[in-house]
């Protein structure tokens, strides 16, 4: 039964065979997240990961499907609707995967090879990163999700990256899918739910409810803090962008594995211009969208904003935004000087791609 403890199903001897060759990556995207998905996919390939990538199409245009289709498998769900597409995140359950499953967000950039993480997953660990709200916990999960016991308090993880072996954890995907289905009609924070609601973090709350009640604590591998720095560390300039070409970044001298942009407004959107200079993601995304050596090439006129388009003008737009946003209290300064106010409007308009 689905409600059986996951630990009771994880009886395979660790290391019975090398599963790292049987790796599949799963993500979700739509027309709005297309540019981020291109960046994520190209970063995987640049890091040497040639494994299967499956993308759940929740609303791509025909042209976007054509561009992504050369490097990944596009799938659609049966007539199923949820308040937020992220509640479909365990959709890999419907595809009956084998080997190692890696679930990742489409606005994640991979900056180092994942070999060490995949090796840990092949040895039976469920690998994830701590969420900025690492203490999040609700007793209500027990009744809401019909858990077999009260969830214990432990590190609340971010569902933006998850790696595990189906052989060791055959029930994890079905169970996660089941719990997400239970809350398909529930609003998330993006639909107005208060943050303190036990389901406002959607698929992430469902995943953590399982990990806190049906998986032994020792089986959960919380990856080191430098694996995926949170937005607070990146905005404080704790994350150093070492080399744009190789995507290399560090946190306190240790190499970073993921750069994840978790803000509501994404850097590739017109209003996302102000992240330049305060976060490494935009510079890395430009390299992954405009670079000549990337797998998925997006025609210039199909990139929504100028700063991510190939060519000198796009590079100049990105550089200019970095310079302006790099100054502390820049917005206050812009209000004081007429010339800078005009430049501000110009950057939000023409250079930002909202006026062409």
N, C-alpha and C positions, 0 to 999 in steps of 0.2 A: 504494500500500500504506500501511497505517496507520503503519508504522515509518519512512516517508519523513520527511525533515527538514521541519518546519513552514515554515521559511524558503523552501523551494523551492515551497511552495504559496501564499505571500503575494506574488503578482506583480501584484496589482491596483494601479493608480496611486492614490496617496493623494489624497483629495479628489475622486474622480471624480464623486461626487454626495453631497449632504448626507444622512447617515444618521441624524441626530439625531431625525428624525421617526419612525424605525422602531426604537423602543426597546421592549424587553421585559424585565421584571424577573422573576427566578426565585428561589424560596425553598422550603424544606422545613419542614413542621411536623407536630405530632401533638397529642394531647389535652393533654399536659403543657405544650407550648410555645404553646398557643393565645393566652394573654394577651399574650405577647411579640410574636406575629405580628400581633395587632390593633394594638399600639403601632407596629410597624414600618410596617404598611400605612397607618395614619392619619398617620404622620409623612411618608410619601411624598406623600400627597395635600395635606397642609398646606404642603409645600414646592412645590406647584404641579405635581407630576408626575402627569398624568392618563393616562399610558401603561399599556399592558397589564401586568398582574401575574399570574403563574402560580404556583400553590402546589401542591406535591406533598403529597398527603394520605397520611401514614404512620400514621394512627390517630386522626383527629378523631372526635368524637361527631357524631351526626346534627344535633343542635342547633348545634354549632359550625360545621358545614359550611353550614348555612342562614345563619348570621350572616356568614360570610366570603364566601359566594357572591354577595352583592350587589356586591362591589367587586373580585373576582378570579376567575380561572378555576381550578377545582380539578381536578387530574388524579391518577390512580393508576397505579402501575406494574403490568406483568404480574406473574405469580407469581415475584417475585424477592426474595431475602432476603440481608441482609448483617448482620454483627455489629453495625453501627452505621448508622442511617439517613443519616448525613452522607456515607457512601460513595456515596449516590445523587445527590450534589450536581450532577454534570454531566448530570442526566436531561434537560435541555433538548435534548441531542443527539437524543433519540428523537422530538422534536417538530419537527425540521427548521426551526429559527428563521432569520429573516432580519434584516438590519440590525444593531443593537447589542444585545448580550446583556449583561445585568447580573445577576450571581449574588450574592446577599446572604443573610446569616444572618437567621433570624427574630427574634433578640434584638438586632438592630441598630436604632438610632434615627437617622434622617436629620435633621440640624439645620440644613442649608443646601441650597439648590438645587444639583443635580448638573450643571448646564449645562457648566461648564468641564471636568469630567471626561469627560462624554459627547462633548464636542468633541474632546478629545485622543484618545478611543477611535475616533471617526469618522475621524481622521487616521492611523489605523494603529497606535496604541500599545495595549499591553496594560496596563491601569491597575490597580494594587493597592497596598496599604499594607504596610510592613515589619512583620513579626511580632516580638513581644518576643524570641523566640529567633531573631534575625536571622542568626546565624551557623550555624544548623542545616544539616548536610550529611552525606551518607553515600555513600561509594564503592560500597556494596552496591546502591545504586539501579540501577547500570548492569546488573547481572545480574538482579536481582529484577524489574525492569520491562522488560528486554530493550531498553535504550536503544541508540541508534546509536553512542554514544560515552560516555566517562567524563564525568559531570556536573562542570561547572566550579563553582568557589566564587564565589558572589555573594549578594546580600541575599535571605534566605529570606522569602517574603511570606506574609501572612495570607490565607486563603481565605474570610474572612468577607465580603469585598467584592472583586469582580472585574468589570471592564468591558472589553469588546473588540468589535471588528467581525467578524462572521462573514464578510463579504466579503473582508477582509484576511487573516483567519485561519480558513479553512474547516475545517481539520483539528483545531483545538485542542479543541473539544468531543468529537468522536469519540475522539481520542487520550486525553483525560482520562478519558472513560467507560471506555475499554478498560483503562487502568491501574488504575482503581478496582475494576473487576471482578476483576482479578488478585488483589486482597487482600480481597475480600468476607469471606472466612473468617478473616482475621487479626484478633486482638484489638487494640483501641485502648487508650489509657490509661484509658478508662472501663470497659473490660472486664479491667483488670488488667495490661496490657502495661507494661513499664518505659518510662520516657520516652526512654531512649536507643535504643529499638528503631527501626529505619529506617522502620517503618510505624505507629508508635504515634499519629502525628498524622493518620492515615487519608487522606482526600481531599486534605488539605493537602500531605502528603508526595508524593502522586502528581502534584499540580499542579507543585510545585517541581522534581520530577525532570524534568518536561517543559521547564519554563522554563530550567533549567540545562544542558540538553543539545540541545534542538531549536528553541529560539528565540534569536535574537541578543540579546545584552545590551542593545544600543541600542534594541531594540523594547519593552523592559519599562520602563514609567514608574512609578517608585516615588513615590507621592504624598507631599507634605510631612508632617513629623511631626505638625503640628497637625491634619491631616485626621482622624486617628483616634488619639487619645491612648491609651496602654496603661493597664491597671488601676493600675500603680504610680504613674503621674502623677496619676490621678484620686484615688487614696487619699491622696496627699500634698497634696491640695487645690491642685495646680497648675492644674487645670481649674476655671474660674470659671463658674458658672451665671448668665448675665446676665439672662435673661428667660424664665421658664417658659412663658408664653403663646406666644411666638414660637419656643421651643425653642433660643434663642440661647445658645451657650457659647463660651468662649475659652480658649486655652492660651498663656500668656506674651504676651497682648495680640493674638493672632491667632485669627480665628474658626475654630471646630471644625466639621467636616462630619459626622462620625459619633460617636455615643456607643455603644460596644459593651460589652456585659456578658459577659465570658468565664468567669466563675466557674462551678463545677460546680453549686452551689445557686443558683437564680435568685431575684431579688428578689420575684417574685410568689408564691413558694412560702412556706409557713408558716415554715420555718427561715431564710428570706432576710430576716427583719426587721432584722438587724443592719447591713445595708448602708445603711440610711437615715442621712443625715447625713455619710456618708463617700464617697458616690459620687453624681453627678448623675442617674444612670439612674432610680432610683425616683421622684424628683420629676417627671421628664419622662414616665415611663410613666404615672403617675397622671393627668397632664394629658391624655395621649393615650387613656386608657381612660375617664376620668370626665368629660372636657370635653364641653360641650354642642354644640360646633361640629365634632365629629369625624364621619367618614363611617360607620365601623362602630361602632354603639352596642351595648354589652353590658349586658343587664339586671342590675340590682344584685345579685340573688341568684345570678347565674352567675359573678360575680367571686370567685375562691377565697378571698381574704383581705380583711379590712375596709378596710385602708389604701388600697386601690385602687378602692374603691366610690364612686360618686357620693354627695354629701351631706355634711352638716356632721360627722357622726361619723367618716366615712372621712377627711376632711381633718384632723380633730383627731388621729386615730390616727397619720397620717403625720407631722404636726407634732411630736407627742410623741416619736415614735421618733427624729426628727431631733435634737431637743433632747438626749435621753439619749445617743444615739450620738455626738453632737458633742463630748462631753466626753472628754478624753484619760483613759486608764486607767479608763473608766467601769465596766468589769466588776469591777475590783479594788474600787472604791468600793461597788458593789452588794453585795459580799460582807460589807462591814463594817457596813452599816446595815440593820436589820431592815425598816424602812419601804421602803427602796429595793429590797430583795430581793423584797418583796411586789409592788411596782410592776413589777419585772422579770418576775415570773411572770405578772402580769396582762397585760402587753404581749405576752408570748410566747403567751398563751392567748387571752383574749377579744378583745383588740384585734387579734390576729394572725389571727383567724378560725378557729383550731383548736378553739375551744369556742364554741358558739352558743346 
